[in-house]
Amino acid sequence: MSLATSRKLYVLGGSPCSGKSTLAERLCGNFPLALYSADAHEAKLLTRCTAARQPIMTHYRALTWPQIMAIPLEQAVRDEWQYYRERFELILEDLNSLVGDGPLLLEGADFLPELVHTLPVLPARVFYLIPSAEFQHAHYWQRPWVRSLLAQCPDPEAAFAHWMARDQLFAAGVAAQARQFGYPCQIVTERLSLAYLEELVRTHFLLLDE
């Protein structure tokens, strides 16, 4: 499926737990941008996936959290890429049904460089955020729902280490692919403030010109 829209599109992609959602909300609060945040639609998208069209999504939908954390690391990374590719197709359906013609910011890990490259969006309106291992570890652990999921696992500490290793490998792949397609990519560390990141992305997007 292709994206049929005349709206001006912006993309804020990257790996999980890099501050994308928080930054997207700030940008949309300060500039005339509508927001489509992929994770906010996760529950709805899962109800629409089918085994024929989204086999990985359908498979993971049926797994318990301990089962997910028991998947070998290399397979888990491959599945993460494919999961986002499959969810992207459902997101395109959403985007094609949106009403409105104003600028739209697309935010989420689903917007892989290889997929964004197929969209009618200029490279100057695409930006990727990648968390450092330290940033990812610290900020994932701050989320109560993460600790709740880990509590379901026989060995929560090992499960968390597996999760972080999977997402770091995914992050490295996204960063490499962003460079391949010529999209800017910022490694997010504790030393970078949210205000700095907002200014970095705003400047790249030239939002003052809107």
C-alpha positions in Angstrom: 0.0 0.0 0.0 1.2 3.5 -0.8 0.4 6.7 1.1 -1.9 9.0 -0.8 -1.7 12.5 0.7 -0.9 16.0 -0.2 -0.2 16.9 3.4 3.3 18.2 4.4 4.8 15.3 6.3 7.5 15.2 9.0 8.9 12.1 10.5 10.5 11.6 13.9 11.7 8.0 14.0 14.3 6.0 15.8 14.7 3.3 18.4 12.4 2.8 21.4 13.1 4.8 24.6 14.9 7.7 22.9 12.5 10.5 23.8 10.6 10.5 20.5 7.1 10.7 22.0 8.0 13.5 24.5 9.8 15.5 21.8 6.9 15.1 19.3 4.4 16.3 21.8 6.5 19.4 22.5 6.9 20.2 18.8 3.2 19.8 18.2 2.5 22.0 21.2 4.7 24.8 19.9 4.1 24.6 16.2 1.0 24.0 14.0 1.5 20.3 13.6 -0.9 17.5 13.9 0.5 14.3 15.5 0.3 10.6 14.6 2.1 8.7 17.3 2.3 5.0 16.3 2.5 3.5 19.8 -0.7 5.4 20.8 -2.5 3.3 18.2 -0.9 -0.1 19.2 -4.0 -1.7 20.7 -6.2 -0.8 17.8 -3.6 -1.9 15.2 -3.3 -5.3 16.9 -7.0 -5.9 16.5 -6.7 -5.4 12.8 -3.7 -7.7 12.1 -4.3 -11.0 10.4 -2.1 -14.1 10.1 -2.0 -13.8 6.4 -0.9 -10.1 6.2 0.9 -9.7 9.6 2.2 -13.1 10.7 4.8 -11.7 13.2 2.3 -9.4 14.8 -0.3 -12.1 15.0 2.3 -14.5 16.5 3.4 -12.1 19.2 -0.1 -11.1 20.1 -0.6 -14.7 21.3 2.6 -14.9 23.4 3.0 -14.2 27.1 5.8 -11.9 28.2 8.0 -14.7 29.5 7.6 -16.4 26.1 8.7 -13.3 24.3 11.8 -12.9 26.5 12.7 -16.5 25.9 13.1 -15.9 22.1 16.8 -16.2 21.1 18.4 -12.7 20.7 19.1 -12.8 17.0 15.6 -14.0 16.2 14.1 -11.4 18.5 15.9 -8.6 16.6 14.8 -10.0 13.3 11.2 -10.2 14.6 11.4 -6.6 15.9 12.2 -5.3 12.4 9.5 -7.4 10.8 7.0 -6.4 13.5 7.5 -2.7 12.6 7.3 -3.4 8.9 4.0 -5.2 9.3 2.6 -2.5 11.6 3.7 0.1 9.1 1.2 -1.3 6.6 -1.6 -0.8 9.1 -0.4 2.7 9.9 -0.6 3.6 6.2 -4.3 2.6 6.2 -4.8 4.9 9.2 -3.0 7.8 7.5 -4.9 7.4 4.3 -8.1 7.7 6.2 -7.1 10.9 8.2 -9.1 14.0 7.6 -7.3 17.3 7.3 -4.7 19.0 5.1 -2.3 20.6 7.6 1.2 19.5 8.4 1.5 16.1 10.1 4.2 14.8 12.3 4.6 11.0 12.2 6.4 9.6 15.3 7.4 6.1 16.2 9.9 3.3 15.7 7.7 2.0 12.9 9.0 4.6 10.6 12.1 2.7 9.6 14.4 4.5 7.1 13.8 1.8 4.5 10.0 2.5 4.8 10.2 6.3 5.1 12.2 6.3 1.9 9.0 5.1 0.1 6.9 8.0 1.5 6.3 11.4 -0.1 8.5 13.2 2.5 11.6 15.2 2.0 14.8 14.2 3.7 14.9 17.7 5.4 11.7 16.7 7.2 13.0 13.4 8.6 15.0 12.9 11.8 16.1 9.9 13.9 16.8 9.6 17.6 18.8 6.7 18.9 19.4 6.2 22.6 22.8 5.3 24.0 22.9 2.0 25.9 23.1 3.9 29.2 20.2 6.2 28.4 18.0 3.4 27.2 18.7 1.3 30.3 18.1 4.1 32.7 14.9 5.4 31.1 13.3 2.0 30.4 13.8 1.1 34.1 11.9 4.3 35.1 8.7 3.1 33.5 6.4 1.3 35.9 4.8 -0.8 33.2 8.2 -2.2 32.3 8.8 -3.4 35.8 5.3 -4.9 35.8 6.0 -6.9 32.7 9.4 -8.1 34.0 7.8 -9.3 37.2 6.0 -11.9 35.1 9.3 -13.5 34.1 11.0 -16.2 36.1 14.3 -14.2 36.1 13.4 -10.5 35.7 17.0 -9.3 35.7 17.9 -11.7 32.8 14.8 -10.7 31.0 15.6 -7.0 31.2 19.2 -7.7 30.0 17.8 -9.6 27.0 15.3 -6.8 26.3 18.0 -4.1 26.4 20.4 -6.2 24.2 17.6 -6.7 21.6 16.8 -3.0 21.4 20.4 -1.9 21.3 21.0 -4.2 18.3 17.8 -2.8 16.7 19.0 0.7 17.4 22.3 0.1 15.8 20.6 -1.2 12.7 18.3 1.8 12.5 21.2 4.2 12.8 23.1 2.4 10.1 20.1 2.4 7.8 19.4 6.1 8.5 23.0 6.9 7.4 22.5 4.7 4.3 19.5 6.8 3.2 21.0 10.1 4.1 18.8 10.9 7.1 20.2 12.7 10.2 20.5 10.7 13.3 21.3 11.9 16.9 22.5 9.6 19.6 20.6 10.6 22.8 22.6 10.6 26.1 21.9 11.9 29.5 24.0 15.0 28.7 21.6 16.2 26.1 18.6 18.2 27.4 15.1 17.9 25.9 15.3 21.6 25.1 18.5 21.0 23.1 16.9 18.1 21.2 13.9 20.1 20.4 16.0 22.9 19.0 18.0 20.4 17.0 15.0 18.9 15.4 13.1 22.2 15.0 16.1 23.7 13.2 16.4 20.7 10.9 12.7 20.8 10.1 12.8 24.6 9.6 9.7 24.9 11.6 10.1 28.7 12.1 9.4 29.0 8.4 5.9 27.4 8.8 
